[in-house]
């Protein structure tokens, strides 16, 4: 065989291997793209559901006011001679 034939065979094998590598890289990129798209969709859905999952500032302030009143009653009271609670 002539060296030219060896070079042609080498070039064919190299081209085939590059095609396989290119295909595998393309598959990896497609999978990464689908994962990024899925992450984007999940993020958007999460942002849309935030108002339903958490209380608003107004609701939180009302709840905190009730907790503060209860805390005040628990910590600042007196007892009469029979042990009953007397609020100040």
C-alpha positions as CSV (number, residue, x, y, z in Angstrom):
1,X,0.0,0.0,0.0
2,X,1.0,3.5,-0.8
3,X,1.4,6.1,2.0
4,X,-1.3,8.0,0.3
5,X,-3.7,5.1,1.0
6,X,-2.8,5.1,4.6
7,X,-3.5,8.8,4.8
8,X,-6.9,8.4,3.2
9,X,-7.8,5.6,5.6
10,X,-6.6,7.7,8.5
11,X,-8.6,10.7,7.3
12,X,-11.7,8.5,6.9
13,X,-11.4,7.1,10.4
14,X,-10.7,10.5,11.9
15,X,-13.7,11.9,10.1
16,X,-15.9,9.1,11.4
17,X,-14.7,9.6,14.9
18,X,-15.2,13.4,14.7
19,X,-18.8,12.7,13.5
20,X,-19.4,10.5,16.5
21,X,-18.0,13.0,18.9
22,X,-20.0,15.8,17.2
23,X,-23.2,13.7,17.6
24,X,-22.5,13.1,21.3
25,X,-21.7,16.7,22.0
26,X,-25.0,17.7,20.2
27,X,-26.9,15.2,22.4
28,X,-25.3,16.6,25.5
29,X,-26.2,20.1,24.5
30,X,-29.8,19.1,23.8
31,X,-30.1,17.5,27.2
32,X,-28.6,20.6,28.9
33,X,-31.0,22.8,27.0
34,X,-34.0,20.7,28.1
35,X,-32.8,20.9,31.7
36,X,-32.4,24.6,31.5
37,X,-35.9,25.0,30.0
38,X,-37.3,22.8,32.8
39,X,-35.6,24.9,35.4
40,X,-36.9,28.1,33.8
41,X,-40.4,26.7,33.8
42,X,-40.2,25.6,37.4
43,X,-38.8,29.0,38.5
44,X,-41.7,30.8,36.8
45,X,-44.3,28.5,38.4
46,X,-42.6,29.0,41.8
47,X,-42.7,32.8,41.4
48,X,-46.4,32.6,40.4
49,X,-47.3,30.5,43.5
50,X,-45.4,32.7,46.0
51,X,-48.4,34.9,46.9
52,X,-50.5,31.8,47.8
53,X,-47.8,30.1,49.9
54,X,-46.9,33.1,52.1
55,X,-48.8,35.6,54.1
56,X,-48.9,39.2,53.2
57,X,-47.3,41.9,55.2
58,X,-50.7,43.1,56.4
59,X,-51.7,39.6,57.6
60,X,-48.3,39.2,59.3
61,X,-48.7,42.6,61.1
62,X,-52.2,41.6,62.3
63,X,-50.9,38.3,63.6
64,X,-47.9,39.9,65.2
65,X,-50.2,42.4,67.0
66,X,-52.2,39.5,68.4
67,X,-49.1,37.7,69.5
68,X,-47.8,40.9,71.1
69,X,-51.1,41.2,73.1
70,X,-50.9,37.6,74.2
71,X,-47.3,38.0,75.2
72,X,-48.1,41.1,77.2
73,X,-50.9,39.3,79.0
74,X,-48.7,36.3,79.8
75,X,-45.8,38.3,81.1
76,X,-47.5,41.3,82.8
77,X,-50.2,40.1,85.1
78,X,-50.7,39.7,88.8
79,X,-52.5,37.2,91.0
80,X,-55.0,37.9,93.7
81,X,-55.0,36.1,97.1
82,X,-56.9,33.1,95.6
83,X,-54.4,32.7,92.6
84,X,-56.7,34.2,90.0
85,X,-55.1,36.3,87.3
86,X,-55.6,40.0,87.5
87,X,-54.8,42.0,84.3
88,X,-53.4,45.4,84.7
